[in-house]
Amino acid sequence: MTRRILSFILALVMGLCCVPALADDGYAGQSYTAGSTLLSNLTHNCPNTGIMLPAQFSPYQTTYLLTVADWVSRPTFTPVAMDPAAVIYVNGRQVRSGTASQVIEMTDQPQAVTIQVSNGSASTTYTVYLQRRPSEKRTRVSAGYINDIYLKGTTWRIDADLVTLKYQGDDYESGSLSTFKNGSVDHYDYEVHPNCIFYYGTKQNPIKVNNISEFMANYQVYGSNFYTIIYIESQIVAVLPYGADY
């Protein structure tokens, strides 16, 4: 597995051809709310090969993980604010509500695209973790407690107690509120890809580290070992703080 096989995946569809896409997600017709710092919709211009999780945009879901085919090079995002008076910045550059952002320059490395919606002194930041991936590779996303991180020979491995998640709904009111069950401690042991990306902290404020040793030293500092784990085939390619948005 080469670096190009390392893929960062999260939920919304991004794709092969660059044709503007508008998601029929139930929010596009939402009435404007004065003073709001939320988006009513967020779309992108490549709807054919990308995979984003969660797949349906919700104003209350502020973090997404998106992978695109390895040849995609010119993605853009189109944010729509609930309040037309709100100011939107994509990666620090101002974008008018309902119009496409600047092109996000793609590399073979993962990157975070930030979409900040400001209204007066208040603001909300949406983050899309973006990464290329070979489209033929199987990808999965799990959540669970990290039991152990250890070295077996020359390969790092993670032992995790995975849980069953249940989302309450995708409508405006419930957003992405979730519950999870964990009846007993189970052990799922997976190999860590050499180029795995690690973040600790909180889902709203993830902190990227340089290597697995730095992650091991910090991943419980916020009092939790509960993380989102992303795989390609049977290798872990990204570990992110878990947390439902409220």
VEXLONU-223907 format. One record per residue (C-alpha): residue in three letters; x negated, y, z negated. Coordinates in steps of 0.1 Angstrom, whole numbers, plus 2048, in hexadecimal, padded with zeros to 3 digits. Each point is the difference from the previous one (the first is absolute). Layout:
BEGIN
+---------+-----+-----+-----+
| residuo |   x |   y |   z |
+---------+-----+-----+-----+
|     ALA |   X |   Y |   Z |
...
+---------+-----+-----+-----+
***
This chain:
BEGIN
+---------+-----+-----+-----+
| residuo |   x |   y |   z |
+---------+-----+-----+-----+
|     MET | 800 | 800 | 800 |
|     THR | 7F0 | 821 | 80B |
|     ARG | 806 | 823 | 7F4 |
|     ARG | 81A | 805 | 81B |
|     ILE | 813 | 7E4 | 7F0 |
|     LEU | 802 | 813 | 7DF |
|     SER | 823 | 80F | 802 |
|     PHE | 812 | 817 | 7E8 |
|     ILE | 826 | 7F9 | 803 |
|     LEU | 81E | 812 | 7F1 |
|     ALA | 823 | 805 | 80D |
|     LEU | 80F | 813 | 81D |
|     VAL | 7FD | 7F8 | 825 |
|     MET | 7E3 | 80F | 813 |
|     GLY | 7F5 | 7F5 | 821 |
|     LEU | 7F2 | 7FB | 822 |
|     CYS | 80E | 81B | 815 |
|     CYS | 802 | 824 | 7F6 |
|     VAL | 825 | 807 | 805 |
|     PRO | 812 | 815 | 7E6 |
|     ALA | 815 | 7EB | 7E9 |
|     LEU | 81D | 80B | 7E9 |
|     ALA | 80A | 7E6 | 7E5 |
|     ASP | 824 | 7FA | 7FB |
|     ASP | 7FC | 800 | 7DB |
|     GLY | 81E | 812 | 7F3 |
|     TYR | 7ED | 81F | 7F5 |
|     ALA | 7FC | 813 | 821 |
|     GLY | 823 | 80E | 7FB |
|     GLN | 7FC | 808 | 7DB |
|     SER | 80B | 823 | 7F8 |
|     TYR | 7E5 | 818 | 7F6 |
|     THR | 7F9 | 806 | 7DB |
|     ALA | 7F3 | 822 | 7F6 |
|     GLY | 7E0 | 7FF | 7EC |
|     SER | 7F9 | 7DB | 808 |
|     THR | 7DD | 7F3 | 804 |
|     LEU | 80B | 7E0 | 810 |
|     LEU | 800 | 7F4 | 824 |
|     SER | 821 | 7F4 | 80F |
|     ASN | 7ED | 7ED | 81B |
|     LEU | 7DD | 7F6 | 80B |
|     THR | 7F9 | 7F0 | 822 |
|     HIS | 7E1 | 7FA | 815 |
|     ASN | 7F9 | 7FF | 826 |
|     CYS | 7F5 | 7DC | 805 |
|     PRO | 81E | 7E9 | 7F7 |
|     ASN | 7F6 | 7DF | 811 |
|     THR | 7E3 | 7EF | 7EE |
|     GLY | 7FD | 810 | 7DE |
|     ILE | 80C | 7F0 | 7E0 |
|     MET | 809 | 817 | 7E3 |
|     LEU | 80D | 7F5 | 7DD |
|     PRO | 81A | 809 | 7F5 |
|     ALA | 80E | 7FE | 823 |
|     GLN | 81C | 81A | 7F9 |
|     PHE | 7F7 | 823 | 7F6 |
|     SER | 80E | 80D | 7DF |
|     PRO | 7FB | 823 | 7F2 |
|     TYR | 7F8 | 7F0 | 7DE |
|     GLN | 7E6 | 7E8 | 80E |
|     THR | 7E0 | 815 | 801 |
|     THR | 7E6 | 7E5 | 809 |
|     TYR | 7FF | 7EB | 820 |
|     LEU | 7E7 | 7E8 | 80F |
|     LEU | 7FD | 800 | 826 |
|     THR | 7EC | 7EB | 818 |
|     VAL | 7FE | 805 | 825 |
|     ALA | 7F1 | 7EC | 81D |
|     ASP | 7DB | 802 | 803 |
|     TRP | 802 | 815 | 820 |
|     VAL | 817 | 81B | 7F2 |
|     SER | 7ED | 821 | 800 |
|     ARG | 818 | 81F | 7FF |
|     PRO | 81B | 7FB | 7E5 |
|     THR | 814 | 81E | 7F4 |
|     PHE | 81B | 804 | 7E5 |
|     THR | 820 | 815 | 802 |
|     PRO | 80C | 80A | 7DD |
|     VAL | 823 | 80F | 7FB |
|     ALA | 805 | 814 | 7E0 |
|     MET | 821 | 801 | 7ED |
|     ASP | 7FC | 825 | 7FB |
|     PRO | 7F7 | 813 | 820 |
|     ALA | 7EE | 819 | 7EA |
|     ALA | 7E7 | 7E6 | 7F3 |
|     VAL | 7DD | 801 | 80D |
|     ILE | 7F1 | 7DF | 80D |
|     TYR | 7DB | 7F8 | 803 |
|     VAL | 7F2 | 7E0 | 811 |
|     ASN | 7DD | 7FA | 7F4 |
|     GLY | 7FE | 824 | 7F7 |
|     ARG | 80C | 80E | 821 |
|     GLN | 822 | 812 | 800 |
|     VAL | 81B | 7EF | 815 |
|     ARG | 823 | 80E | 807 |
|     SER | 81C | 7EA | 7F4 |
|     GLY | 80D | 7E9 | 81D |
|     THR | 7E0 | 804 | 815 |
|     ALA | 7E3 | 7E8 | 806 |
|     SER | 7E1 | 804 | 7EB |
|     GLN | 7DD | 802 | 80D |
|     VAL | 7F1 | 7E0 | 80E |
|     ILE | 7F1 | 7EB | 7E4 |
|     GLU | 7DE | 7F6 | 80C |
|     MET | 7FD | 7DA | 7FC |
|     THR | 7E1 | 7EC | 7F7 |
|     ASP | 7FB | 7DC | 7F6 |
|     GLN | 801 | 80B | 7DB |
|     PRO | 81F | 804 | 7EB |
|     GLN | 80B | 823 | 7F9 |
|     ALA | 81C | 812 | 7EC |
|     VAL | 816 | 818 | 812 |
|     THR | 810 | 819 | 7E7 |
|     ILE | 820 | 813 | 808 |
|     GLN | 806 | 81B | 7E6 |
|     VAL | 822 | 812 | 7FE |
|     SER | 7FF | 820 | 7EC |
|     ASN | 81C | 817 | 7F5 |
|     GLY | 7F7 | 81D | 7E9 |
|     SER | 7EA | 7F2 | 7E5 |
|     ALA | 80C | 7DC | 804 |
|     SER | 7F3 | 7E6 | 818 |
|     THR | 803 | 7DB | 809 |
|     THR | 7E5 | 7EC | 811 |
|     TYR | 806 | 7E2 | 816 |
|     THR | 7E3 | 7E9 | 808 |
|     VAL | 7FD | 7E9 | 81E |
|     TYR | 7E3 | 7E8 | 7FE |
|     LEU | 7F6 | 7FB | 824 |
|     GLN | 7EA | 7E5 | 810 |
|     ARG | 7FB | 7EE | 820 |
|     ARG | 805 | 7DB | 802 |
|     PRO | 7FE | 7E4 | 81A |
|     SER | 825 | 7FC | 808 |
|     GLU | 7FE | 7DA | 802 |
|     LYS | 7F6 | 7FC | 7DB |
|     ARG | 819 | 7F7 | 7E6 |
|     THR | 804 | 819 | 7E4 |
|     ARG | 811 | 7FE | 7DE |
|     VAL | 806 | 816 | 7E2 |
|     SER | 804 | 7F4 | 7DC |
|     ALA | 801 | 80F | 7DE |
|     GLY | 7F3 | 7F1 | 7E0 |
|     TYR | 7E9 | 801 | 7E1 |
|     ILE | 7DB | 7FB | 806 |
|     ASN | 7F5 | 7E4 | 7E9 |
|     ASP | 7DB | 7FF | 80A |
|     ILE | 7E8 | 80E | 81A |
|     TYR | 7E2 | 7E9 | 803 |
|     LEU | 7E3 | 7F6 | 817 |
|     LYS | 7FF | 7DD | 80F |
|     GLY | 7DF | 7FB | 811 |
|     THR | 7FD | 81F | 815 |
|     THR | 825 | 807 | 803 |
|     TRP | 816 | 815 | 7E9 |
|     ARG | 822 | 7F1 | 7F8 |
|     ILE | 81F | 80E | 7EE |
|     ASP | 816 | 7EA | 7EA |
|     ALA | 822 | 811 | 7FD |
|     ASP | 822 | 7F8 | 7F0 |
|     LEU | 818 | 809 | 81C |
|     VAL | 823 | 80C | 7F9 |
|     THR | 822 | 800 | 812 |
|     LEU | 80B | 823 | 809 |
|     LYS | 824 | 80C | 805 |
|     TYR | 808 | 822 | 80E |
|     GLN | 820 | 810 | 7F6 |
|     GLY | 808 | 810 | 821 |
|     ASP | 7F5 | 816 | 81D |
|     ASP | 81A | 81A | 7FC |
|     TYR | 7F9 | 824 | 7F6 |
|     GLU | 80A | 7FC | 7DC |
|     SER | 7EE | 7E0 | 7F7 |
|     GLY | 7E1 | 807 | 815 |
|     SER | 7E7 | 7E4 | 7FA |
|     LEU | 807 | 7F8 | 7DC |
|     SER | 7F5 | 7DD | 7F9 |
|     THR | 800 | 7E5 | 7E6 |
|     PHE | 7EB | 7E1 | 7FE |
|     LYS | 801 | 7DE | 7EF |
|     ASN | 7E3 | 7ED | 7F1 |
|     GLY | 80C | 7E2 | 7EE |
|     SER | 7DE | 7F0 | 7FA |
|     VAL | 7DC | 806 | 808 |
|     ASP | 7F5 | 7F2 | 821 |
|     HIS | 7DE | 800 | 810 |
|     TYR | 7FC | 809 | 825 |
|     ASP | 7DC | 801 | 80A |
|     TYR | 7F5 | 812 | 820 |
|     GLU | 7DF | 80A | 810 |
|     VAL | 7F8 | 825 | 802 |
|     HIS | 7F6 | 80D | 822 |
|     PRO | 7DD | 810 | 800 |
|     ASN | 80F | 821 | 80C |
|     CYS | 81E | 7FF | 7E9 |
|     ILE | 80D | 823 | 7F5 |
|     PHE | 807 | 805 | 7DB |
|     TYR | 814 | 81C | 7EF |
|     TYR | 807 | 803 | 7DB |
|     GLY | 814 | 819 | 7EC |
|     THR | 825 | 805 | 807 |
|     LYS | 814 | 7FC | 820 |
|     GLN | 807 | 825 | 800 |
|     ASN | 7DB | 808 | 7FA |
|     PRO | 7EA | 7E3 | 80E |
|     ILE | 7DB | 803 | 7FC |
|     LYS | 7EA | 7F0 | 81A |
|     VAL | 7E0 | 7EE | 7F5 |
|     ASN | 7E1 | 7F8 | 813 |
|     ASN | 7FD | 7DB | 7F7 |
|     ILE | 810 | 7E3 | 7ED |
|     SER | 7E9 | 806 | 7E2 |
|     GLU | 80D | 823 | 7FC |
|     PHE | 823 | 7F3 | 803 |
|     MET | 7FA | 7E6 | 7E5 |
|     ALA | 7F3 | 81B | 7E8 |
|     ASN | 81F | 816 | 805 |
|     TYR | 81E | 7EC | 80B |
|     GLN | 80F | 7FE | 7DC |
|     VAL | 7F9 | 823 | 7F5 |
|     TYR | 824 | 80A | 805 |
|     GLY | 80C | 7E4 | 7EA |
|     SER | 80C | 7E8 | 81B |
|     ASN | 7F1 | 7E4 | 815 |
|     PHE | 81F | 7FF | 816 |
|     TYR | 7F7 | 807 | 825 |
|     THR | 80C | 7FD | 823 |
|     ILE | 7EA | 7E7 | 814 |
|     ILE | 7FE | 800 | 826 |
|     TYR | 7F4 | 7E2 | 813 |
|     ILE | 7F6 | 7F8 | 824 |
|     GLU | 802 | 7DA | 805 |
|     SER | 7F3 | 7F3 | 7DE |
|     GLN | 7E8 | 81D | 7F8 |
|     ILE | 808 | 81E | 7EA |
|     VAL | 7F9 | 820 | 814 |
|     ALA | 80E | 81B | 7E9 |
|     VAL | 80A | 804 | 7DB |
|     LEU | 816 | 81D | 7F5 |
|     PRO | 811 | 80B | 7E0 |
|     TYR | 824 | 7F4 | 7FF |
|     GLY | 81D | 816 | 7F6 |
|     ALA | 823 | 806 | 80C |
|     ASP | 808 | 825 | 807 |
|     TYR | 81B | 810 | 7EB |
+---------+-----+-----+-----+
***
